[in-house]
């Protein structure tokens, strides 16, 4: 009997351990080699500071940068793992339900008031059935998202994503994330 109870406890502890989410940062989603390449290109664009907005040369420079950002490589380290990451909500539609799919971005205004960030800095959040969502996230709300991270290059109305989270939880950022 004691062995059976001990085994049951051990299995439940192992299951709980397997459910723990790893807290990651946005920097964890950027390939360092790609970041260096982009940094060099951004410095070159800085030398084009004299270009007039809307000019053919400025439009060409921005199109080249946009193409590089939309093709930004992902980092596979956390693919298939349960993670937790904070960010800002970018709605994709007017749906106000808890099953609302949205984008998660690293800084305020991304995809709405500024050009979208690189694809490796945009996550498509897909709430799963039964996900713990305390309140429906509004535009630019700061939240913690928890779930399984996947590789998902998706073209949306607000930008190209490099990742997707099958979300099991969405909580306001002010609240301490679960597991702490």
Buried (B, 14 or more C-beta within 10 A) or exposed (E): EEEEEEEEEEEEEEEEEEEEBBBBEBEBBBBEEBEEEBEEBEEEBEEEEEBEEEEEEBEEBBEEBBEBBBBBEBBEEBBEEBBBBBBBBBBBEEEEEBEBBBBBBBEEEBBBEEEBBBBBBBBBBBBBEEBBBEEBBEEBBEBBBBBBBBEBBBEBEBBBBBBBBBBBBBBEEEEEBEEE
